[in-house]
Amino acid sequence: MHKIILVTGGSGFIGSVTCRLLADAGHSVYNIDRIPFQQDGVIHYTTDVNSEYTTEIIHATSPDAIIHFAADHSVPLSIKDPQSTYTNNVATTIKLLNDCISANIKNFIYSSSSSVYGSAGTINQYTAMRPFVETETPHPLTPYSRSKYMIEQILNDYTTAYDFEHVALRYFNAAGSHKGKLGYKIDPPQHILPILVDKAYTNSTLTINGTDYNTPDGTAVRDYTHVTDIALAHIAALDYLFESNPSTIVNIGSNKPHSLLDITKEIELQTDKYIQSINGPRRNGDMEYTFANISKAEEIFNWSPTHTLSDIVHDEILWYTNTNTKTK
């Protein structure tokens, strides 16, 4: 069923893939982003979400739903400069929500984060890891994760007060690329898989921040999720809202955690290259592990991930080799 969907931050990693899938599904897609990025079937507006132009666009297009990706994503930068993180992630989102209310927008999908859960505590082996469930109380550890949790709470207040429904999706470590054509664009990279692939191809040394975690190999464990699976979860969330279901929070992850050394070995296997490494201290705000319980997504969205770790690494490498002159 054709809908008008407005996306903020649709030039970014997850946003660009979501825009692609929405357009391929036959929807009218509008992207608001400070970074110009043209895709077939997507109308782009180069502006800031906080601008008055954005308010005019929302009123003019009258979308059936808004998907909000635009945000500062760096945990280290949020610790160094919390002012920017809270301004861009909280104040700007409140302005966007006010635009939704004034334009009578009924449906809103929010890009949240698994980092809102905070520290998972002590573990001894993989089988002892407790997956995060949506009903537990968040304990965000950084300005970035606190900004995400703040908006979740604000969304609940808006839903209570106004004729308005939302879904907040808590992602678990987006990775890979969409068919090697849409992938992670930040240079220098801040996510671990692009960093590792770059280290492999440039024969440079990786600093492993934390080798003394209480995990099977001492390195941090993450629930890596293919970017295409995450984009498909947004479409499932749209369908959920369009069927007049109530507001909710949903985990989106692979449900299969892997350590940093697991990822390193998989990249070495697929590239036939050795990644040199040295041990470094833990970084402030880093969690020991993240691990998603995705039963809720399976039940209410009929969504589950379809890509394996091998698929994720393959598509990460494909994106890197397709776009990076270092491999030519």
C-alpha positions in Angstrom: 0.0 0.0 0.0 1.5 3.3 -1.1 2.5 5.7 1.6 4.4 9.0 1.9 7.4 8.5 4.1 9.7 11.3 5.3 13.1 10.3 6.5 15.6 12.4 8.4 19.3 11.4 8.1 18.5 9.3 5.0 22.0 10.0 3.6 23.6 8.0 6.4 24.4 4.3 6.8 21.1 2.8 7.9 19.1 5.7 6.5 20.3 5.3 3.0 19.5 1.6 2.9 16.0 2.2 4.4 15.3 4.9 1.8 16.3 2.4 -0.9 14.0 -0.3 0.3 11.1 2.1 0.8 11.5 3.4 -2.7 11.8 -0.1 -4.1 8.5 -1.0 -2.3 6.7 1.8 -4.1 6.5 4.4 -1.4 7.0 8.2 -2.0 10.2 8.9 0.0 11.5 12.3 1.1 15.0 12.6 2.7 16.1 15.5 4.9 19.8 15.5 5.5 22.6 18.1 5.6 24.7 15.8 3.4 23.4 15.6 -0.3 22.8 12.1 -1.4 20.8 11.2 -4.5 19.0 7.9 -5.0 16.4 7.0 -7.6 12.9 7.3 -6.2 14.0 9.5 -3.3 13.5 13.2 -3.2 16.3 14.9 -1.2 16.3 18.1 0.7 19.6 19.4 1.8 18.9 21.1 5.2 19.2 20.6 8.9 16.3 19.0 10.8 16.4 22.0 13.1 15.7 24.4 10.3 12.4 26.2 9.6 12.7 24.8 6.1 12.2 21.3 7.6 9.0 22.5 9.2 7.8 23.8 5.8 8.7 20.5 4.1 6.8 18.4 6.7 3.7 20.6 6.3 3.9 20.6 2.5 4.5 16.8 2.1 2.1 15.7 4.9 3.8 12.3 5.3 2.0 9.3 6.6 5.0 8.6 8.8 8.4 10.0 9.7 11.5 7.9 10.3 14.1 9.8 12.4 17.7 8.7 11.9 19.5 12.1 12.1 21.7 12.3 15.2 25.2 12.4 16.5 26.4 8.8 16.8 29.9 8.9 18.3 30.1 7.7 21.9 33.7 9.1 22.4 32.7 12.5 21.0 29.6 12.6 23.2 31.9 12.2 26.3 34.3 14.8 25.0 31.6 17.3 23.8 28.2 16.5 25.4 26.8 19.9 24.4 26.8 18.9 20.7 25.2 15.5 21.4 22.4 16.8 23.6 21.7 19.7 21.2 21.6 17.5 18.1 20.0 14.4 19.6 17.6 15.8 22.1 16.8 19.5 21.3 16.6 18.9 17.6 14.4 15.8 18.0 12.0 17.8 20.3 11.7 20.4 17.5 10.9 17.6 15.0 8.3 16.1 17.3 6.7 19.6 17.6 6.6 19.8 13.8 4.9 16.4 13.8 2.2 17.6 16.2 1.6 20.9 14.3 1.4 19.1 11.0 -0.9 16.3 12.4 1.6 13.5 11.7 0.3 10.3 13.3 3.2 7.9 13.1 6.9 8.2 14.1 9.7 5.7 14.1 12.7 6.6 16.2 16.3 5.3 15.8 17.3 4.4 19.3 20.2 2.3 20.5 21.0 -0.9 22.5 23.5 1.3 24.5 20.5 2.5 26.6 20.7 -0.7 28.5 24.2 0.1 29.9 26.5 -2.4 31.7 25.5 -6.0 31.6 27.5 -7.0 34.6 29.7 -10.0 35.1 29.7 -13.1 32.8 31.9 -16.2 32.7 31.0 -17.7 29.3 28.7 -17.2 26.3 26.0 -19.4 27.7 25.9 -17.2 30.8 25.2 -14.0 28.9 21.8 -12.5 29.6 20.2 -11.0 26.5 18.6 -7.6 27.0 14.8 -7.5 26.9 12.7 -4.4 26.4 11.1 -4.6 29.8 14.2 -4.1 31.9 15.2 -0.7 33.2 17.8 1.1 31.1 21.1 2.3 32.7 22.7 4.4 30.0 26.4 5.1 30.6 27.3 8.0 28.2 25.8 11.2 27.0 25.1 9.5 23.7 23.1 6.6 25.3 21.4 9.0 27.7 20.3 11.2 24.8 18.7 8.2 23.2 16.9 7.2 26.4 15.7 10.8 27.0 13.9 10.8 23.6 12.3 7.4 24.3 10.8 9.0 27.5 9.7 12.1 25.6 8.0 10.0 23.0 6.0 8.3 25.7 4.9 11.7 27.0 3.9 12.9 23.5 2.0 9.7 22.8 0.1 10.1 26.0 -0.8 13.8 25.4 -1.4 13.8 21.6 -3.0 11.8 18.8 0.3 10.2 18.0 2.0 6.8 17.9 5.6 5.8 17.8 8.0 2.8 17.6 11.5 3.1 19.1 13.9 0.6 17.6 16.9 -0.3 19.8 19.7 -1.4 17.3 22.5 -3.7 18.1 25.6 -2.8 16.2 24.7 -2.2 12.5 27.2 -3.6 10.1 27.8 -4.9 6.6 26.4 -3.1 3.4 23.5 -3.4 1.1 24.7 -5.4 -1.8 28.1 -3.6 -1.7 26.4 -0.5 -3.0 25.2 1.3 0.2 27.4 1.1 3.3 29.2 2.9 6.1 30.5 6.4 4.9 32.3 8.1 7.8 36.0 8.6 7.2 37.9 7.9 9.3 35.6 5.1 10.4 34.3 4.9 14.0 32.6 1.5 13.8 34.7 -1.5 14.5 34.0 -3.6 11.3 35.0 -0.8 8.9 38.0 -0.1 11.1 39.1 -3.8 11.0 38.6 -4.1 7.2 40.7 -1.0 6.7 43.4 -2.3 9.0 43.5 -5.5 7.0 43.9 -3.8 3.6 46.3 -1.1 4.8 48.5 -3.5 6.9 48.2 -1.1 9.8 47.9 -1.9 13.5 44.7 -2.2 15.5 44.6 -1.1 19.1 42.3 -3.5 21.0 40.7 -1.3 23.8 40.1 -3.8 26.5 41.4 -7.4 26.7 40.5 -8.1 30.3 36.7 -8.2 30.0 35.1 -11.2 31.7 34.3 -12.8 28.4 35.6 -16.0 26.9 38.6 -14.3 25.1 38.8 -11.1 27.1 37.5 -8.8 24.4 34.2 -7.0 24.2 31.2 -9.0 22.8 28.7 -7.4 20.5 25.5 -8.4 18.7 26.3 -7.5 15.1 23.3 -7.0 12.8 23.3 -6.6 9.0 22.2 -3.2 7.9 19.7 -4.6 5.4 18.0 -6.5 8.2 17.8 -3.3 10.3 16.3 -1.4 7.3 13.7 -4.2 6.8 12.8 -3.8 10.5 11.9 -0.2 9.8 9.5 -1.3 7.1 8.0 -3.9 9.5 7.6 -1.1 12.1 5.8 1.1 9.6 3.4 -1.8 8.8 2.9 -2.3 12.5 1.9 1.4 13.0 -0.2 1.5 9.8 -2.3 -1.3 11.2 -3.2 0.9 14.2 -1.1 -0.9 16.8 0.0 0.9 20.0 3.4 2.6 20.6 6.2 0.3 21.6 10.0 -0.2 22.0 11.6 -3.1 20.1 15.1 -4.7 20.0 16.6 -5.2 16.6 19.6 -7.5 16.7 21.1 -10.7 15.4 20.6 -12.6 18.7 24.1 -14.1 18.1 26.9 -12.3 19.9 30.5 -12.3 18.8 33.7 -11.1 20.3 36.1 -8.6 18.7 38.5 -11.5 18.2 35.7 -13.5 16.5 35.2 -10.7 14.0 38.9 -10.2 13.5 39.3 -13.9 12.6 36.4 -13.9 10.2 37.8 -10.8 8.4 41.3 -12.5 8.2 39.7 -15.6 6.8 37.8 -13.8 4.0 40.5 -11.4 3.1 43.4 -13.8 3.5 45.2 -11.0 5.4 46.6 -10.8 8.9 45.4 -7.9 11.2 48.2 -6.7 13.4 47.1 -5.7 16.9 48.3 -4.3 20.2 46.5 -4.3 23.5 45.2 -1.0 24.9 43.1 0.2 27.9 39.3 0.0 28.0 37.5 3.1 26.8 35.1 5.1 28.9 31.5 4.1 28.2 32.3 0.8 26.5 30.0 -2.1 27.5 31.3 -5.5 28.3 28.8 -7.1 26.0 25.5 -6.5 24.2 23.1 -9.2 23.3 19.6 -8.8 22.0 16.5 -10.8 22.9 14.5 -10.4 19.7 11.4 -12.4 20.5 9.3 -9.3 20.6 10.3 -8.3 17.1 9.6 -11.8 15.9 6.2 -11.8 17.5 4.8 -8.3 16.7 6.7 -7.5 13.5 7.1 -11.0 12.1 10.8 -9.9 11.7 14.0 -11.9 12.2 17.5 -11.4 10.8 18.4 -13.3 7.7 22.2 -12.6 7.5 25.0 -14.5 9.3 28.3 -13.1 10.6 29.9 -14.4 7.4 27.4 -12.4 5.3 28.0 -9.3 7.3 31.8 -9.5 6.9 31.4 -10.4 3.2 29.3 -7.3 2.5 31.5 -5.1 4.6 34.5 -6.1 2.5 32.5 -5.8 -0.7 31.6 -2.2 0.2 35.2 -1.4 1.1 36.7 -2.8 -2.1 34.0 -1.1 -4.3 34.6 2.3 -2.8 38.1 2.5 -1.5 41.1 3.3 -3.7 43.4 1.6 -1.2 42.4 -1.7 -2.7 42.8 -0.7 -6.3 
